Amino acid sequence: MNQQAVYPRQPLQHHLYSAPLPHVSNLAPHQRTIQSFFIPDNLREQLTQRNEAQLMTTPARDLGLPMEVHVYHSLYPLDTHGEKSSSFYGHPSSVYKATCSVDGRTYALVRIEGFRLVNELAMQVVEAWRRIRHCNIVSIREAFTTRAFGDSSLVFAYDYHPCSTTLYSTYFTAQGQAALYNSQLQQSNGGNPRLIPETTIWSYVTQLASALKAVHGSGLAARVIDPKKILITGKNRIRLSGASILDVLQYDGVLNVARQQQEDLLSFGKLVIALACNSLQSFTDIAQSFEHIARFYSPDLKNLILYLLSKPLPTKNIDEVIVTIGPRILHEINCSQFYNDELESELSRELENGRLVRLMAKMGFINERPEFDMDPGWSETGDRYLIKLFRDYVFHQVDENGRPVIDMVHVLTCLNKLDAGVEEKIMLMSRDEQSCLIVSYKEIKNCIASAFNDLTSGRK
Ligand SMILES: Nc1ncnc2c1ncn2[C@@H]1O[C@H](COP(=O)(O)OP(=O)(O)OP(=O)(O)O)[C@@H](O)[C@H]1O
């Protein structure tokens, strides 16, 4: 394989992307700020960060990792605690981001180190998990054993969700608690700033109940309702990770699904009480925890926790939970539809911008291409000359003192009219001011189409 030079990627300076907003009161009613034409800063930053995380890579040999594992390459560790591997599943484990050479997509590989698979039948359960497609479960693609790491490892490949964190690191670490405190203070909604807002907890409850319904409905049990294994993959969006790992590791041929489903409900209860008290120790002093919940949260939340922590019974199941939280589910649907609408309107705005970028790319291909078709005057004559003058009209205008006019609104207006091919006429002037032409946007649009056809017709 060729040894290619490796260049460190320069991080994007997100804060330099757009200047601070001008004072809104200085704007006339017909004026709009430049930001209003583009995707909001925080959303753009979130999306670019995700793209960056997806592309982030370091040569495998610098990390002491294999170049290839099964059909995966470009492994990059995702564990947050550096060298030490986690032993959450009862065995040392590590998580890597990797690219699949079959479909080119990025996956998260969970490697169980030094694990010898005794019974091949254990892998059948992965097939059952593969069939579950749910927006609150990290989908599994496959599981396989490998010696690529120099030991016998068992690897589970999951969908990769860039920039995700866990419920544990978001709420149960000192850093997470400080961030919660600051954001709650900023919102100053009168509540206790150290506590997770009740609407957020209900959102998590709804999503987890929905995930559990899918899992239990497929005759399986989640077995990993733990803050360390629940990923936050977007705004208030959580997903159960680690699907099927414990089923494979602890496979003994005996079916204990009913018992494990009851344990899921109990773990669910422990998680909700921990979120409501903002402490993983809350389960050790139940009486005090309920006192706290009664003080700061609604009776509905307390009743839900009581139900989840109650004795296992055949009648205690996820369907009952869903009936109990019905109104909260409706609220969650409402919020997520609103968020959807918001994203859709951002998307439609970006769609317009994407259209304009394609138009500008077309003009870029045509302009300043003097010798195309062995014709030195190609871009100085006919249609191409008109396009060149139009480019000057859009981008190179000067004011009465000869200073460049940098007016984004003018650019966007002209390009939108050009793309729509409107009949409106404009006056184009040569740089020496010796000739001027009156043309419509429609005519310029046709000129651009024919000049571009010229370029793509295959003539040289
Ligand atoms: N499917 C995934 N997509 C994207 N990132 C993931 C995925 N699965 C795990 N991660 C990331 O990998 C990190 C490490 O996961 P891991 O399960 O080792 O948890 P951890 O936070 O290191 O906890 P511990 O090791 O103490 O159990 C997680 O914090 C998460 O951000």
The ligand as an SDF file (V2000), in Angstrom:
LIG
                    3D

 31 33  0  0  0  0  0  0  0  0999 V2000
  -22.9760    4.0580   17.9920 N   0  0  0  0  0  0  0  0  0  0  0  0
  -22.2120    5.0600   18.4070 C   0  0  0  0  0  0  0  0  0  0  0  0
  -22.0720    6.1550   17.6470 N   0  0  0  0  0  0  0  0  0  0  0  0
  -21.2990    7.1820   18.0590 C   0  0  0  0  0  0  0  0  0  0  0  0
  -20.6260    7.2070   19.2090 N   0  0  0  0  0  0  0  0  0  0  0  0
  -20.7290    6.1430   20.0070 C   0  0  0  0  0  0  0  0  0  0  0  0
  -21.5070    5.0100   19.6570 C   0  0  0  0  0  0  0  0  0  0  0  0
  -21.4240    4.1100   20.6580 N   0  0  0  0  0  0  0  0  0  0  0  0
  -20.6110    4.6540   21.5960 C   0  0  0  0  0  0  0  0  0  0  0  0
  -20.1950    5.8730   21.2130 N   0  0  0  0  0  0  0  0  0  0  0  0
  -19.3030    6.7970   21.9240 C   0  0  0  0  0  0  0  0  0  0  0  0
  -18.2530    6.0610   22.4630 O   0  0  0  0  0  0  0  0  0  0  0  0
  -18.0000    6.5090   23.7730 C   0  0  0  0  0  0  0  0  0  0  0  0
  -17.4360    5.3730   24.5630 C   0  0  0  0  0  0  0  0  0  0  0  0
  -18.4130    4.3920   24.7730 O   0  0  0  0  0  0  0  0  0  0  0  0
  -18.3340    3.3950   25.9900 P   0  0  0  0  0  0  0  0  0  0  0  0
  -19.4600    2.4210   25.8170 O   0  0  0  0  0  0  0  0  0  0  0  0
  -16.9560    2.8610   26.1670 O   0  0  0  0  0  0  0  0  0  0  0  0
  -18.7430    4.3470   27.1570 O   0  0  0  0  0  0  0  0  0  0  0  0
  -17.8880    5.1770   28.1820 P   0  0  0  0  0  0  0  0  0  0  0  0
  -18.5010    6.5360   28.2330 O   0  0  0  0  0  0  0  0  0  0  0  0
  -16.4500    5.1030   27.8420 O   0  0  0  0  0  0  0  0  0  0  0  0
  -18.2830    4.4420   29.5080 O   0  0  0  0  0  0  0  0  0  0  0  0
  -17.6120    3.1860   30.2140 P   0  0  0  0  0  0  0  0  0  0  0  0
  -16.4090    2.8430   29.3910 O   0  0  0  0  0  0  0  0  0  0  0  0
  -17.2590    3.6720   31.5800 O   0  0  0  0  0  0  0  0  0  0  0  0
  -18.6400    2.1270   30.1900 O   0  0  0  0  0  0  0  0  0  0  0  0
  -19.3410    7.0060   24.2860 C   0  0  0  0  0  0  0  0  0  0  0  0
  -19.1650    8.0500   25.1690 O   0  0  0  0  0  0  0  0  0  0  0  0
  -20.0620    7.4870   23.0460 C   0  0  0  0  0  0  0  0  0  0  0  0
  -19.9120    8.8820   22.9400 O   0  0  0  0  0  0  0  0  0  0  0  0
  1  2  1  0
  2  3  1  0
  2  7  2  0
  3  4  2  0
  4  5  1  0
  5  6  2  0
  6  7  1  0
  6 10  1  0
  7  8  1  0
  8  9  2  0
  9 10  1  0
 10 11  1  0
 11 12  1  0
 11 30  1  0
 12 13  1  0
 13 14  1  0
 13 28  1  0
 14 15  1  0
 15 16  1  0
 16 17  2  0
 16 18  1  0
 16 19  1  0
 19 20  1  0
 20 21  2  0
 20 22  1  0
 20 23  1  0
 23 24  1  0
 24 25  2  0
 24 26  1  0
 24 27  1  0
 28 29  1  0
 28 30  1  0
 30 31  1  0
M  END
$$$$
